[in-house]
């Protein structure tokens, strides 16, 4: 069973989505981008 994500990792992912939105992506595109690249670029807290 996978461990739940650390709070710091959740905050980092949320901030990344916020940055993508501020760069002009829609919310759905930003979330999709975050999911696609979460394995390639893991969040290091």
C-alpha positions as CSV (number, residue, x, y, z in Angstrom):
1,X,0.0,0.0,0.0
2,X,1.3,3.4,-0.9
3,X,2.0,5.9,1.9
4,X,-0.1,9.1,1.8
5,X,1.8,12.1,0.5
6,X,3.6,14.4,3.0
7,X,2.0,17.8,3.6
8,X,5.0,19.5,2.1
9,X,4.6,17.5,-1.1
10,X,1.0,18.5,-1.4
11,X,1.8,22.2,-0.9
12,X,4.6,22.0,-3.5
13,X,2.3,20.4,-6.1
14,X,-0.4,23.1,-5.4
15,X,2.2,25.8,-5.8
16,X,3.3,24.3,-9.1
17,X,-0.2,24.3,-10.4
18,X,-0.6,27.9,-9.3
19,X,2.5,28.8,-11.3
20,X,1.2,27.1,-14.4
21,X,-2.1,28.9,-14.0
22,X,-0.3,32.3,-13.6
23,X,1.6,31.4,-16.9
24,X,-1.7,31.3,-18.7
25,X,-2.7,27.6,-18.6
26,X,-6.3,26.7,-17.6
27,X,-6.9,24.9,-14.3
28,X,-7.6,21.6,-16.1
29,X,-4.4,21.9,-18.2
30,X,-2.3,22.7,-15.2
31,X,-3.6,19.7,-13.2
32,X,-3.2,17.4,-16.2
33,X,0.4,18.7,-16.7
34,X,1.1,18.1,-13.0
35,X,-0.2,14.5,-13.2
36,X,1.7,13.7,-16.3
37,X,5.1,14.9,-15.0
38,X,4.8,14.0,-11.4
39,X,6.8,10.8,-12.0
40,X,9.4,12.4,-14.3
41,X,9.9,15.5,-12.0
42,X,9.1,14.3,-8.5
43,X,8.5,17.1,-5.9
44,X,11.4,17.3,-3.5
45,X,10.3,19.0,-0.3
